[in-house]
Amino acid sequence: MALATKSKAPVKRAKKPIARSTRTAPATKYMADGKTKLRAIKSIDVKYLGDEPSWENQDSWTTEELNSRLGRAFNWYNYNCDGKDAREFFEDWCAITPGYEEYPKKFKPLADWHLGSTLGYRCRMFMAGLKVKDPEKDLAFINKRISECEEMLTKQKPAKTEPSATEVEAKKETIQDRLREKFSEVVGEIEGAIDDYFDSKKEFDTYKFLQASGLPAQFAAKIPEIYERHIAELEEYLEGKCPQLLEGYKHLGKRGAKDAIKFYQSIIDGANAYKTAKIATRAKPKRKPVSPEKLVRNLKYLKEFPALKLNSIDPRDIIGCTELWVYNTKTRKLGRFHANTHGDMVITSLGVKGSGITGFSETLSVCKTLRKPQEVLDKFKISGKPQLRKFMDPIKSVETKLKARISPETILLRAVK
C-alpha cells in the first residue's frame, strides 16, 4: 500500500546578488590541433538570432562587411549572455594571451559590472577566431578597460589577510555584511530592469523601487557611480571617435543610445532623490521644537521698497512652504526658491537657517534680471499659483542659479505652500 506524502509548498527563491568570479583556474581547453576549444553558448532563439557568430573566411571580407558582422556579433552576445558570462570570456582570453595572465586573479575583488560586458564579448570574439590585425588599435579598448579597472582597485580598501579556519567559524555575519548583500540584490534588480528596458522599453521608477527596498542612504549614494560610467561610454560612442564602441553599440543606433542615456540618467536622478529624501526623513534626536520667530530672527531682508510699492511678507511664512519668490532691488533679479522634488512629489520643504534658505533644489531654484521691473512685478502681484509655474519663461534674460543667502536688499515677495 502506497503511503500518502504531504506535498511541499513551493519555495519562493530570492534573487541572487551580483555574482563575482570564484574560479581559480581557466576553463579554456585545447583540441588536438592546438586550437582553443570553447564552451558552447546556447542561443535563446536560434530561428531569429542564429548560432554564435563565426569568423571563418574573414580574410575575404571588406572593411564594411567586417564592421557589419562585428555589430551583429555584439548584438548576439547581448541577447544570449550576461555579465557573468562576459567575465568568464575575459578570464579565458587572459589565460591564453601572453602578458595578460595576471588580470583574472587581480580583478577578483571587482564585481562583474565593473568589468563591463563589452570587454568580455570582445575577448570571446578573439578566442572564436576574430583576427587581431593591428594590435595597438584592436587591443586599445581592452587595455583602456583594464586601466579603468586598475583605478577602481586603488579606490577600494586594501584587502585584509585571510583569517584562519577557527576565526572563520567564530566570525558571525555583521549588519554591514547584510547591508552589502542587500545592496548587491538591489543593483541586481536594477540591472534586470535595464535588461527589460532594452528588450521591451519597459519603464522603471528607481525612486519608488528604492523606497520599497528600504536601502540605507549611504548605499543609495553608490548607485550613480555605477551608471555614470555607462553614460560616459555611450556619450563617447555618440562622438564616433572610438572604433571599439562604434562596433559595440552599433545595434542601438544614435537615437537608441540617446534614449539609453536618458534611461540611465533617470536611474541616477531617482537614486539621488531617494538619498535626499532618506536623509531628510531620518530619525533625529528629540529636541525642543524651535519657534518660527527664533528661526527667522537672523534673516536680513528688506521690509519695503517704496519705489516699486513692494512689501515683504512675514518671514515666518517661509517655514514649510514649497516656493519662495524674492526680488533683489540692487541687482533687479527676480528669483524663485523651489523645494526638492521627484516628479510631482515634494521631498523637502523650505526653511530658514541663519541668513539663508534651506531645503531648496539647486537645479530648479533660479533667478533672472528684469529689464522693466515695474511691468513684470505688477503682473506678478495679480498672478495665481498656476500662472507662477511658468512665470519665468517669457522673461528674456540669462537664467542663473540662486544662492541660499538672502541679502539686506532683498524683498520677500511671496511664499507658496
C-alpha positions as CSV (number, residue, x, y, z in Angstrom):
1,M,0.0,0.0,0.0
2,A,1.5,3.3,-1.1
3,L,1.9,5.8,1.7
4,A,0.5,9.3,1.2
5,T,3.1,12.0,1.3
6,K,2.5,15.6,2.1
7,S,3.2,17.9,-0.8
8,K,5.6,20.7,-0.1
9,A,4.6,24.3,-0.8
10,P,6.7,25.9,-3.5
11,V,9.5,27.9,-2.1
12,K,10.0,31.4,-3.5
13,R,13.7,31.8,-4.2
14,A,15.3,35.2,-3.6
15,K,17.2,36.7,-6.4
16,K,20.9,36.1,-6.3
17,P,23.2,39.1,-5.7
18,I,25.6,40.2,-8.3
19,A,27.9,37.3,-9.0
20,R,31.6,37.6,-8.6
21,S,34.1,35.2,-10.2
22,T,35.1,32.3,-7.8
23,R,37.1,30.4,-10.4
24,T,40.7,29.6,-9.6
25,A,41.7,28.2,-13.0
26,P,40.8,29.0,-16.6
27,A,38.0,26.9,-18.2
28,T,39.8,27.0,-21.6
29,K,40.6,23.7,-23.2
30,Y,42.6,22.8,-26.3
31,M,41.9,20.5,-29.2
32,A,44.4,18.1,-30.7
33,D,45.4,20.6,-33.4
34,G,46.2,23.2,-30.7
35,K,43.2,25.4,-31.3
36,T,41.2,26.8,-28.4
37,K,38.2,24.6,-27.5
38,L,35.4,27.0,-26.4
39,R,32.4,26.3,-24.3
40,A,29.3,26.3,-26.4
41,I,26.8,29.1,-25.9
42,K,23.1,28.1,-26.3
43,S,21.2,30.7,-28.4
44,I,17.9,31.9,-26.8
45,D,16.2,32.0,-30.2
46,V,18.1,30.2,-33.0
47,K,15.4,30.9,-35.5
48,Y,15.8,34.7,-35.4
49,L,19.2,35.1,-33.8
50,G,21.1,32.1,-35.2
51,D,24.1,30.4,-33.6
52,E,27.2,32.1,-32.2
53,P,28.9,34.3,-34.9
54,S,31.7,32.6,-36.9
55,W,34.8,34.3,-38.2
56,E,35.7,31.8,-41.0
57,N,36.9,33.3,-44.3
58,Q,37.2,36.8,-42.7
59,D,40.3,37.5,-44.9
60,S,37.9,37.8,-47.9
61,W,35.6,40.3,-46.2
62,T,35.8,44.0,-46.9
63,T,36.2,46.5,-44.0
64,E,32.5,47.4,-44.3
65,E,31.4,43.8,-44.1
66,L,33.7,43.1,-41.1
67,N,32.3,46.1,-39.2
68,S,28.7,45.0,-40.0
69,R,29.5,41.5,-38.7
70,L,31.1,42.9,-35.6
71,G,27.9,44.9,-34.9
72,R,25.7,41.8,-35.3
73,A,28.1,39.8,-33.1
74,F,27.8,42.3,-30.2
75,N,24.1,42.2,-30.6
76,W,24.0,38.4,-30.5
77,Y,26.1,38.3,-27.3
78,N,24.0,41.0,-25.6
79,Y,20.9,38.9,-26.2
80,N,22.3,35.5,-25.2
81,C,24.9,36.3,-22.4
82,D,25.1,38.2,-19.2
83,G,27.8,39.9,-17.1
84,K,28.9,36.6,-15.5
85,D,29.5,35.1,-19.0
86,A,31.4,38.2,-20.1
87,R,33.7,37.9,-17.1
88,E,34.4,34.3,-17.9
89,F,35.2,35.2,-21.5
90,F,37.7,37.8,-20.3
91,E,39.3,35.4,-17.9
92,D,39.7,32.7,-20.5
93,W,41.2,35.1,-23.0
94,C,43.7,36.4,-20.4
95,A,44.7,32.8,-19.6
96,I,45.9,32.2,-23.2
97,T,47.2,35.7,-24.1
98,P,50.8,36.5,-23.1
99,G,51.1,39.5,-20.8
100,Y,47.5,39.3,-19.5
101,E,47.7,36.2,-17.3
102,E,47.7,38.2,-14.0
103,Y,44.4,40.1,-14.5
104,P,41.8,37.4,-13.7
105,K,43.2,37.0,-10.2
106,K,44.0,40.7,-9.8
107,F,40.4,41.7,-10.7
108,K,38.8,39.1,-8.5
109,P,37.7,41.7,-5.9
110,L,35.7,43.6,-8.6
111,A,32.1,42.8,-9.4
112,D,31.0,41.7,-12.9
113,W,29.6,45.1,-13.7
114,H,32.9,46.7,-13.0
115,L,34.5,44.9,-16.0
116,G,31.6,45.5,-18.3
117,S,30.0,43.2,-20.9
118,T,31.6,44.8,-24.0
119,L,35.1,43.8,-22.7
120,G,34.2,40.1,-22.3
121,Y,32.3,39.9,-25.6
122,R,35.3,41.3,-27.5
123,C,37.6,38.7,-25.8
124,R,35.2,35.9,-26.8
125,M,35.4,37.0,-30.4
126,F,39.2,36.9,-30.4
127,M,39.0,33.3,-29.0
128,A,36.4,32.3,-31.5
129,G,38.7,33.3,-34.4
130,L,38.5,37.0,-34.9
131,K,42.0,38.0,-36.0
132,V,44.0,40.8,-34.5
133,K,45.3,42.8,-37.5
134,D,46.6,45.9,-35.7
135,P,47.3,45.1,-32.0
136,E,47.6,48.7,-31.0
137,K,44.2,49.5,-32.5
138,D,42.3,46.3,-31.8
139,L,43.5,45.9,-28.3
140,A,43.2,49.6,-27.4
141,F,39.7,49.2,-25.9
142,I,40.7,46.1,-23.8
143,N,43.8,47.9,-22.4
144,K,41.7,51.0,-21.7
145,R,39.1,49.0,-19.7
146,I,41.9,47.2,-17.8
147,S,43.4,50.5,-16.8
148,E,40.0,51.7,-15.6
149,C,39.5,48.5,-13.5
150,E,43.0,49.0,-12.0
151,E,41.9,52.5,-11.0
152,M,38.8,51.0,-9.3
153,L,41.1,48.7,-7.4
154,T,43.1,51.5,-6.0
155,K,40.0,53.2,-4.7
156,Q,38.9,50.1,-2.7
157,K,40.1,49.4,0.8
158,P,43.2,47.1,0.9
159,A,42.3,43.5,1.4
160,K,42.8,42.0,4.8
161,T,44.8,38.8,5.4
162,E,42.7,35.7,5.2
163,P,41.6,34.5,8.7
164,S,42.2,31.0,10.0
165,A,39.6,28.3,9.9
166,T,38.9,28.8,13.6
167,E,38.4,32.6,13.1
168,V,36.1,31.9,10.2
169,E,33.9,29.6,12.3
170,A,33.8,32.1,15.2
171,K,33.1,35.1,12.9
172,K,29.4,36.0,12.7
173,E,27.7,37.9,9.9
174,T,27.6,41.6,10.8
175,I,25.0,44.2,9.9
176,Q,27.4,45.7,7.3
177,D,27.6,42.3,5.7
178,R,23.9,42.0,5.4
179,L,23.6,45.6,4.1
180,R,26.3,44.9,1.4
181,E,24.4,41.8,0.4
182,K,21.2,43.8,0.2
183,F,22.9,46.4,-1.9
184,S,24.0,43.7,-4.3
185,E,20.5,42.4,-4.6
186,V,19.2,46.0,-5.2
187,V,21.7,46.6,-8.0
188,G,20.8,43.1,-9.4
189,E,17.2,44.2,-9.6
190,I,18.1,47.5,-11.3
191,E,20.3,45.5,-13.8
192,G,17.2,43.3,-14.5
193,A,15.1,46.5,-15.1
194,I,17.8,47.7,-17.6
195,D,17.5,44.4,-19.4
196,D,13.7,44.8,-19.6
197,Y,14.2,48.3,-20.9
198,F,16.4,47.2,-23.8
199,D,14.2,44.2,-24.5
200,S,10.8,45.9,-24.4
201,K,11.3,49.6,-23.5
202,K,9.7,48.9,-20.1
203,E,9.9,52.0,-17.8
204,F,11.4,51.8,-14.3
205,D,10.9,54.2,-11.4
206,T,14.1,53.9,-9.4
207,Y,12.8,56.2,-6.6
208,K,9.8,54.1,-5.8
209,F,11.8,50.8,-6.1
210,L,14.4,52.1,-3.6
211,Q,11.6,53.3,-1.3
212,A,10.2,49.7,-1.3
213,S,13.6,48.2,-0.7
214,G,14.4,50.4,2.3
215,L,18.1,50.7,1.2
216,P,20.2,53.0,3.5
217,A,21.1,56.4,2.1
218,Q,24.9,55.7,2.2
219,F,24.4,52.7,-0.2
220,A,22.0,54.6,-2.4
221,A,24.8,57.2,-3.0
222,K,26.9,54.4,-4.6
223,I,24.3,53.7,-7.4
224,P,25.1,56.8,-9.5
225,E,28.8,55.9,-9.6
226,I,27.9,52.6,-11.3
227,Y,25.8,54.1,-14.1
228,E,27.7,57.3,-14.7
229,R,30.3,55.1,-16.4
230,H,27.7,53.7,-18.7
231,I,26.6,57.2,-19.7
232,A,30.2,58.2,-20.3
233,E,30.7,55.2,-22.6
234,L,27.5,56.0,-24.6
235,E,28.5,59.6,-24.9
236,E,31.9,58.6,-26.2
237,Y,30.1,56.3,-28.7
238,L,28.0,59.2,-29.9
239,E,31.2,61.2,-30.5
240,G,32.2,58.5,-33.0
241,K,35.9,58.5,-32.2
242,C,36.3,55.0,-30.6
243,P,36.1,52.2,-33.2
244,Q,35.5,49.6,-30.4
245,L,32.5,51.5,-29.0
246,L,31.1,52.1,-32.5
247,E,31.1,48.3,-33.0
248,G,29.8,47.5,-29.5
249,Y,26.8,49.9,-29.6
250,K,26.1,49.8,-33.3
251,H,22.9,47.8,-32.7
252,L,21.5,50.7,-30.6
253,G,22.0,53.4,-33.2
254,K,22.3,57.2,-32.4
255,R,18.7,57.5,-31.3
256,G,18.7,54.4,-29.2
257,A,22.0,55.5,-27.5
258,K,20.4,58.9,-26.6
259,D,17.4,57.1,-25.2
260,A,19.6,54.8,-23.2
261,I,21.5,57.8,-21.7
262,K,18.1,59.3,-20.6
263,F,17.2,55.9,-19.0
264,Y,20.5,55.6,-17.1
265,Q,20.1,59.3,-16.1
266,S,16.7,58.6,-14.7
267,I,18.2,55.8,-12.5
268,I,20.8,58.3,-11.2
269,D,18.2,61.0,-10.6
270,G,15.9,58.6,-8.8
271,A,18.8,57.3,-6.6
272,N,19.9,60.9,-5.7
273,A,16.3,61.9,-4.9
274,Y,15.8,58.8,-2.7
275,K,19.1,59.6,-0.9
276,T,17.9,63.2,-0.2
277,A,14.5,62.1,1.0
278,K,16.0,59.3,3.2
279,I,18.4,61.8,4.9
280,A,15.6,64.4,5.3
281,T,13.2,61.8,7.0
282,R,15.9,60.2,9.1
283,A,15.0,59.9,12.7
284,K,16.7,62.7,14.7
285,P,17.2,63.1,18.4
286,K,14.1,64.6,20.0
287,R,14.7,68.2,20.8
288,K,12.6,71.0,21.9
289,P,10.9,72.5,18.8
290,V,12.3,75.8,17.7
291,S,9.7,78.5,17.2
292,P,9.4,80.2,13.8
293,E,10.2,83.5,15.4
294,K,13.6,82.1,16.6
295,L,14.3,80.5,13.2
296,V,14.0,83.8,11.2
297,R,15.4,86.2,13.7
298,N,18.8,86.4,11.9
299,L,17.3,86.6,8.4
300,K,18.3,90.0,7.0
301,Y,15.9,91.2,4.3
302,L,14.3,94.5,3.0
303,K,10.9,95.1,4.6
304,E,9.7,97.6,2.0
305,F,10.7,99.2,-1.3
306,P,8.5,102.3,-2.0
307,A,9.9,102.9,-5.5
308,L,8.1,99.8,-6.8
309,K,5.5,99.7,-4.0
310,L,6.8,96.4,-2.7
311,N,6.4,95.0,0.8
312,S,8.0,91.8,2.2
313,I,5.8,89.0,3.6
314,D,6.2,87.7,7.1
315,P,9.4,85.6,7.0
316,R,7.7,83.0,9.3
317,D,5.6,82.1,6.2
318,I,8.8,80.6,4.6
319,I,8.9,77.7,7.1
320,G,7.3,74.7,5.4
321,C,6.5,76.3,2.1
322,T,7.4,74.8,-1.3
323,E,8.2,78.0,-3.2
324,L,9.6,81.4,-2.2
325,W,9.7,84.3,-4.6
326,V,12.2,87.1,-4.0
327,Y,13.3,90.3,-5.7
328,N,16.8,91.9,-5.2
329,T,16.3,95.7,-5.5
330,K,20.0,96.3,-6.1
331,T,20.6,93.8,-9.0
332,R,16.9,93.8,-10.3
333,K,16.9,90.0,-10.1
334,L,13.6,88.1,-9.7
335,G,14.2,84.7,-8.1
336,R,12.3,81.6,-7.1
337,F,13.4,79.1,-4.5
338,H,11.9,75.7,-5.2
339,A,11.8,72.8,-2.8
340,N,13.5,69.5,-3.7
341,T,11.1,67.3,-5.7
342,H,11.0,64.0,-7.5
343,G,8.4,64.3,-10.3
344,D,5.3,65.8,-8.7
345,M,6.4,64.6,-5.2
346,V,7.8,67.2,-2.8
347,I,10.7,65.6,-0.9
348,T,11.7,68.5,1.3
349,S,10.1,71.9,2.3
350,L,11.8,75.2,2.5
351,G,13.2,76.5,5.8
352,V,15.5,79.2,7.3
353,K,18.9,78.9,8.9
354,G,20.8,82.0,9.9
355,S,20.6,84.4,6.9
356,G,19.9,81.7,4.3
357,I,17.2,79.4,2.8
358,T,17.4,75.6,3.3
359,G,15.8,72.7,1.6
360,F,15.7,74.1,-1.9
361,S,16.7,72.4,-5.2
362,E,19.9,73.8,-6.7
363,T,18.6,72.8,-10.2
364,L,15.1,74.3,-10.0
365,S,15.9,77.4,-8.0
366,V,16.8,80.2,-10.5
367,C,16.7,83.9,-11.0
368,K,16.5,86.4,-13.9
369,T,17.3,90.1,-14.3
370,L,14.3,92.3,-15.1
371,R,14.7,95.0,-17.7
372,K,11.3,96.5,-16.8
373,P,10.8,95.7,-13.1
374,Q,7.6,97.7,-12.7
375,E,5.7,96.0,-15.5
376,V,6.8,92.4,-14.6
377,L,6.2,92.9,-10.8
378,D,2.8,94.4,-11.4
379,K,1.9,91.3,-13.4
380,F,3.4,89.1,-10.7
381,K,1.2,90.6,-8.0
382,I,-2.0,89.5,-9.8
383,S,-0.7,86.1,-10.8
384,G,-2.2,83.0,-9.2
385,K,-0.4,79.8,-8.3
386,P,-0.9,78.1,-11.8
387,Q,0.4,81.2,-13.6
388,L,3.5,81.3,-11.4
389,R,4.6,77.9,-12.6
390,K,5.6,79.4,-16.0
391,F,6.1,83.0,-14.9
392,M,9.8,83.0,-15.6
393,D,9.6,81.6,-19.1
394,P,8.7,84.8,-21.0
395,I,11.4,86.8,-19.3
396,K,14.2,87.2,-21.9
397,S,17.3,87.3,-19.8
398,V,20.1,84.9,-18.8
399,E,18.9,82.3,-16.2
400,T,21.3,81.9,-13.2
401,K,21.3,79.7,-10.1
402,L,20.1,81.2,-6.8
403,K,22.3,81.3,-3.8
404,A,21.0,80.4,-0.4
405,R,21.8,83.7,1.3
406,I,19.2,86.4,1.5
407,S,20.8,89.9,1.3
408,P,19.5,93.1,3.1
409,E,18.4,94.4,-0.4
410,T,16.0,91.5,-1.0
411,I,12.2,91.8,-0.8
412,L,10.4,88.6,0.2
413,L,7.6,88.7,-2.4
414,R,5.5,85.5,-1.9
415,A,5.6,82.1,-0.2
416,V,3.7,79.2,-1.8
417,K,2.6,76.3,0.3
